[in-house]
Amino acid sequence: MIEKKLVERLRNKEQAAWKEFYEFYSSHLTYVCMRYIKGQEDVRDILQNSFIKIYHSINKFEYKGAGSLKAWITRLLINESLKFLRDTATLESSVSSDELPSIEDEIEEPLFDDIPESEI
């Protein structure tokens, strides 16, 4: 019931409700975000973006029982984290360019025209 009342207060944009919401869920969301993102600055940015999205989309949230709010905001945060990872992903090669063979180092394949038929 506490969660349902909190959702109603959040929908009414009560400033005290948003403060309670932040204080209650921020540590959980930080922990979840840190499971996906390494940098502290990036974690803070993702948390901020997630809280903004929660603020703007709280009216779309459907209360389905105890724990549904926590599940919804956790899913939203994970989606934000994955979006961040997709947007910042770079292809990393496990082989350095120094280890790659140069064209001159490649062995030339013999021409079959130079080999007599009897040897083939």
Rosetta constraint file for C-alpha pairs under 8 A:
AtomPair CA 1 CA 5 HARMONIC 6.20 0.50
AtomPair CA 1 CA 66 HARMONIC 7.59 0.50
AtomPair CA 2 CA 6 HARMONIC 6.12 0.50
AtomPair CA 3 CA 7 HARMONIC 6.24 0.50
AtomPair CA 3 CA 66 HARMONIC 6.93 0.50
AtomPair CA 3 CA 67 HARMONIC 7.87 0.50
AtomPair CA 3 CA 69 HARMONIC 7.24 0.50
AtomPair CA 4 CA 8 HARMONIC 6.41 0.50
AtomPair CA 4 CA 63 HARMONIC 6.84 0.50
AtomPair CA 4 CA 65 HARMONIC 7.97 0.50
AtomPair CA 5 CA 9 HARMONIC 6.27 0.50
AtomPair CA 6 CA 10 HARMONIC 6.07 0.50
AtomPair CA 6 CA 17 HARMONIC 6.50 0.50
AtomPair CA 6 CA 21 HARMONIC 7.67 0.50
AtomPair CA 7 CA 11 HARMONIC 6.13 0.50
AtomPair CA 7 CA 58 HARMONIC 7.75 0.50
AtomPair CA 7 CA 69 HARMONIC 7.99 0.50
AtomPair CA 8 CA 12 HARMONIC 6.38 0.50
AtomPair CA 9 CA 13 HARMONIC 6.45 0.50
AtomPair CA 9 CA 14 HARMONIC 5.73 0.50
AtomPair CA 9 CA 17 HARMONIC 5.89 0.50
AtomPair CA 10 CA 14 HARMONIC 5.87 0.50
AtomPair CA 10 CA 17 HARMONIC 5.76 0.50
AtomPair CA 10 CA 18 HARMONIC 6.21 0.50
AtomPair CA 10 CA 58 HARMONIC 7.24 0.50
AtomPair CA 11 CA 58 HARMONIC 6.26 0.50
AtomPair CA 11 CA 59 HARMONIC 5.97 0.50
AtomPair CA 13 CA 17 HARMONIC 7.58 0.50
AtomPair CA 13 CA 18 HARMONIC 7.45 0.50
AtomPair CA 14 CA 18 HARMONIC 6.53 0.50
AtomPair CA 15 CA 19 HARMONIC 6.35 0.50
AtomPair CA 16 CA 20 HARMONIC 6.23 0.50
AtomPair CA 17 CA 21 HARMONIC 6.01 0.50
AtomPair CA 18 CA 22 HARMONIC 6.06 0.50
AtomPair CA 19 CA 23 HARMONIC 6.15 0.50
AtomPair CA 20 CA 24 HARMONIC 5.98 0.50
AtomPair CA 21 CA 25 HARMONIC 6.01 0.50
AtomPair CA 21 CA 26 HARMONIC 7.91 0.50
AtomPair CA 22 CA 26 HARMONIC 5.26 0.50
AtomPair CA 23 CA 27 HARMONIC 7.71 0.50
AtomPair CA 25 CA 29 HARMONIC 6.19 0.50
AtomPair CA 25 CA 70 HARMONIC 7.76 0.50
AtomPair CA 26 CA 30 HARMONIC 5.95 0.50
AtomPair CA 27 CA 31 HARMONIC 6.17 0.50
AtomPair CA 28 CA 32 HARMONIC 6.31 0.50
AtomPair CA 29 CA 33 HARMONIC 6.02 0.50
AtomPair CA 29 CA 47 HARMONIC 7.33 0.50
AtomPair CA 29 CA 74 HARMONIC 6.57 0.50
AtomPair CA 29 CA 77 HARMONIC 7.11 0.50
AtomPair CA 30 CA 34 HARMONIC 6.09 0.50
AtomPair CA 30 CA 43 HARMONIC 7.18 0.50
AtomPair CA 30 CA 47 HARMONIC 7.02 0.50
AtomPair CA 31 CA 35 HARMONIC 6.59 0.50
AtomPair CA 32 CA 36 HARMONIC 7.20 0.50
AtomPair CA 32 CA 74 HARMONIC 7.54 0.50
AtomPair CA 32 CA 77 HARMONIC 7.97 0.50
AtomPair CA 32 CA 78 HARMONIC 7.57 0.50
AtomPair CA 33 CA 37 HARMONIC 6.02 0.50
AtomPair CA 33 CA 43 HARMONIC 6.25 0.50
AtomPair CA 33 CA 46 HARMONIC 7.77 0.50
AtomPair CA 33 CA 47 HARMONIC 7.62 0.50
AtomPair CA 33 CA 77 HARMONIC 7.00 0.50
AtomPair CA 33 CA 78 HARMONIC 6.91 0.50
AtomPair CA 33 CA 81 HARMONIC 6.63 0.50
AtomPair CA 34 CA 38 HARMONIC 6.19 0.50
AtomPair CA 34 CA 43 HARMONIC 6.53 0.50
AtomPair CA 36 CA 78 HARMONIC 8.00 0.50
AtomPair CA 36 CA 81 HARMONIC 6.59 0.50
AtomPair CA 36 CA 82 HARMONIC 7.73 0.50
AtomPair CA 37 CA 42 HARMONIC 7.01 0.50
AtomPair CA 37 CA 43 HARMONIC 6.24 0.50
AtomPair CA 37 CA 81 HARMONIC 7.01 0.50
AtomPair CA 37 CA 85 HARMONIC 7.86 0.50
AtomPair CA 38 CA 42 HARMONIC 7.59 0.50
AtomPair CA 38 CA 43 HARMONIC 7.45 0.50
AtomPair CA 39 CA 43 HARMONIC 6.24 0.50
AtomPair CA 40 CA 44 HARMONIC 6.26 0.50
AtomPair CA 41 CA 45 HARMONIC 6.25 0.50
AtomPair CA 42 CA 46 HARMONIC 6.12 0.50
AtomPair CA 43 CA 47 HARMONIC 6.08 0.50
AtomPair CA 44 CA 48 HARMONIC 6.11 0.50
AtomPair CA 45 CA 49 HARMONIC 6.17 0.50
AtomPair CA 46 CA 50 HARMONIC 5.98 0.50
AtomPair CA 46 CA 77 HARMONIC 7.54 0.50
AtomPair CA 46 CA 80 HARMONIC 6.50 0.50
AtomPair CA 46 CA 81 HARMONIC 6.49 0.50
AtomPair CA 46 CA 84 HARMONIC 7.70 0.50
AtomPair CA 47 CA 51 HARMONIC 6.13 0.50
AtomPair CA 47 CA 77 HARMONIC 7.22 0.50
AtomPair CA 48 CA 52 HARMONIC 6.25 0.50
AtomPair CA 49 CA 53 HARMONIC 6.22 0.50
AtomPair CA 49 CA 80 HARMONIC 7.72 0.50
AtomPair CA 50 CA 54 HARMONIC 6.08 0.50
AtomPair CA 50 CA 76 HARMONIC 6.83 0.50
AtomPair CA 50 CA 77 HARMONIC 5.65 0.50
AtomPair CA 50 CA 80 HARMONIC 6.66 0.50
AtomPair CA 51 CA 55 HARMONIC 6.07 0.50
AtomPair CA 52 CA 56 HARMONIC 6.30 0.50
AtomPair CA 53 CA 57 HARMONIC 5.97 0.50
AtomPair CA 54 CA 58 HARMONIC 5.55 0.50
AtomPair CA 54 CA 73 HARMONIC 7.06 0.50
AtomPair CA 54 CA 76 HARMONIC 7.86 0.50
AtomPair CA 57 CA 61 HARMONIC 6.98 0.50
AtomPair CA 61 CA 69 HARMONIC 7.90 0.50
AtomPair CA 61 CA 72 HARMONIC 7.75 0.50
AtomPair CA 63 CA 68 HARMONIC 6.21 0.50
AtomPair CA 63 CA 69 HARMONIC 6.84 0.50
AtomPair CA 64 CA 68 HARMONIC 5.78 0.50
AtomPair CA 67 CA 71 HARMONIC 6.17 0.50
AtomPair CA 68 CA 72 HARMONIC 6.02 0.50
AtomPair CA 69 CA 73 HARMONIC 6.22 0.50
AtomPair CA 70 CA 74 HARMONIC 5.99 0.50
AtomPair CA 71 CA 75 HARMONIC 6.12 0.50
AtomPair CA 72 CA 76 HARMONIC 6.23 0.50
AtomPair CA 73 CA 77 HARMONIC 6.13 0.50
AtomPair CA 74 CA 78 HARMONIC 6.16 0.50
AtomPair CA 75 CA 79 HARMONIC 6.17 0.50
AtomPair CA 76 CA 80 HARMONIC 6.30 0.50
AtomPair CA 77 CA 81 HARMONIC 6.14 0.50
AtomPair CA 78 CA 82 HARMONIC 6.12 0.50
AtomPair CA 79 CA 83 HARMONIC 6.05 0.50
AtomPair CA 80 CA 84 HARMONIC 6.17 0.50
AtomPair CA 81 CA 85 HARMONIC 6.27 0.50
AtomPair CA 82 CA 86 HARMONIC 6.15 0.50
AtomPair CA 83 CA 87 HARMONIC 6.10 0.50
AtomPair CA 84 CA 88 HARMONIC 6.12 0.50
AtomPair CA 85 CA 89 HARMONIC 5.66 0.50
AtomPair CA 95 CA 99 HARMONIC 6.49 0.50
AtomPair CA 95 CA 100 HARMONIC 7.45 0.50
AtomPair CA 96 CA 100 HARMONIC 7.06 0.50
AtomPair CA 101 CA 105 HARMONIC 6.23 0.50
AtomPair CA 101 CA 106 HARMONIC 7.24 0.50
AtomPair CA 102 CA 106 HARMONIC 7.03 0.50
AtomPair CA 110 CA 114 HARMONIC 7.78 0.50
AtomPair CA 111 CA 115 HARMONIC 7.38 0.50
AtomPair CA 115 CA 119 HARMONIC 6.85 0.50
AtomPair CA 115 CA 120 HARMONIC 7.12 0.50
AtomPair CA 116 CA 120 HARMONIC 6.76 0.50
